Amino acid sequence: MKVVVSNSTIASDPERMMRFVRAISDDMAFLRESYPGFDEWLLGKAIPGIYAGERTAVVELRDSTVAGLLIVKHSDTEKKLCTLRVRPDFESKGLGVRLFETAFDLLGTDRPLLSVSKPLLPKFSRLFTHFGFSKEAVYGGRYLPNVDEFSYNGYLGPVWTPRGGVNEGLVHTYEARQLQ
């Protein structure tokens, strides 16, 4: 079952946002490890963006268990797949493909901007090839120290930093090396 969390769905069901946050709480340890500053980003950017109508989240449930998570940004200036997570018990069952296709529908494009870190690239490379994504740039240490981040279908903007100060894991190198 797909649960969409957007400004229109929370307008008609104000408790939906709290259910969304509770639903993804079991994945927070993984998300924090993969995305330094995830909590600050979720609270400071993603949730306010949902209320503003610039972001949408989708939770895929299987028997009331979270199987997958998707967060996209669909502003006037950017069509970006921000977060895509499939829990290990649900990998290799087509859920990742369905979440990508949901992102395409929400964003109105089959070539959204996205990035992935080098350690996670093997999990996604087959999907990126399947969808014909174009690797555009590599960013050294952008989100994780000493770990390359690859952008697809476009270039990443400036690094967002939490209000409390700069998270050293977030800001290392702003320069993108264009791939040939």
N, C-alpha and C positions, 0 to 999 in steps of 0.2 A: 504494500500500500504506500502510495506517495503522499506525503504531507508537505504542502507548499506554505512557506512563511513569507508573506509579502505585506506591503502596506495595505493592500485591499483585504487580504485574509485576516489580518489582525484588527482591521477596522470592524469587521463583522464578528470577530471572535477574539476579544482582547486577551483571553487567557492563553492563546496559541503561542505567544512569544515565551511565556514561562514554561510551557510544555516542551517547546523546542530546546530551551536551555537545559532543562532537566534531562531530556532525551539524549543530548550529546555529552552530558557530563561524564559518562563512562569512557568516552574517547578522549577526554581532555589530556591525559598523560601522553598519549601518542601524539596528539595535535601539538602539544607544547614542545615535544622533542623534535618534531618535524618542522614546526613553525615557531621559532623563538619569539616571545612576546605575543603568543596567540591570544591569551586572555585579554591583554590590553587592546589588541587589534579587534577582537570580537566585541568587546564592550565600547571601545572608542571609535570604531569605524563601521564594522559590519552591522551591528544592531541599530545604531543611529541611521545607517544607510538604508536599512530595511524600512524603518519608519518614514524616511524621506522619499522612499520610492525609487532609490538608486541601486538597491541590492535586493536579491531574493535568495532564500535558502530553501532547500528541499531535503527532507529526511525520508529515506526509504526504510519502511518497516516490514519485517517478516515475523508474523505471529507476535506482534508488539515488541519485538527486539529491533534495535537500530541496526540495519544492514549496511547503509550507506549514507553519506552526507555530501551535499553540493552547496556551495555558496558562489553566486555570480554577482558581478557589478555591471549594471546596464545604464550608465550615465550618458549624458549627451556627448561626452568626449571619449568614452572608453567602454569597450565590450570585452570583459575579462572574466575568465574562469578563475576564481580566487582559491577555492578549496574543493577538492574531490577526494573523498575517503571511502573505501570499501573495507569493511571489517574482514579479517583473514578467513573466517568461517564461510564467507560469501564470495570470496575471490574465485575467478575462473568459472563463473556461472552466468556471465553476460551482464551483470549489474553495472560494471564500469562503462560498458558500451551504452546502456540505457541512460546512465547519468550524463554521459557526454551528449547524447541526443537530446536530453532534457535541457542541458545548458544551451545547445544550439537553438532550441525553440525559444527559450527565455531571452536569449541575446539577439535573436534574429540574424544569426550568422553561423556558418559551419566552420569558420576560421577565427575563433576567439583568441585573444591574447591570453597566454598562460605561461607559467614557468615551472620547472621541476629541477630538483637538486640532483647532482650526479649520482649519489647512492640510490635514488629512487628511479633513475632513468630506465634501468632494465625492466621494471614493472610496467612502465608506460610506453616504451619504444614501439612495441607491436601495435598498440592503439594509435599512436601518433602516425605511424606508417599507414595503417588502415584508413585513417581519416585524411591523409595527405597533408598533415601539418608541416610547416616550414620552420626549421630551426634557424633563428635569426641572429642570436648573440649569446655569448657566455659572460657571466658576471662573476668575478672572483670574490668569494667571501661575502656575497650580498646578504644572505640571511644567516648562514652558518659559517663560523670562522674556518678558513682554509678549505671551503667546499664550493665548487663551481655550481652556479645556478644557470640553467639554459632557458632562454626565452624562445617561444614559438609564436609564429604569426604576428610578430611585432616586437617592439622594444619596451622594456619596463621603464616606468617613470621614476621619480625620486623615491627614496626609501622613506616610509612612514615611521616616525618614532613616537613612542608613548609620551604622554604629557609629563610623566615623572622624570624624564631625562632620556638620554640616548642609551639604548641597550647595545652594549658592545658587540653582541652577536649579530645585530642588524646592520650596523654601519661600518663597513670595512673598505669596500671599493665601489665607487660610483661609476667607474668607467666600464663600458661594455666593449668587448672585443667582437667586432662583426665577423661572422663566420663566412668563409669563402666556399 
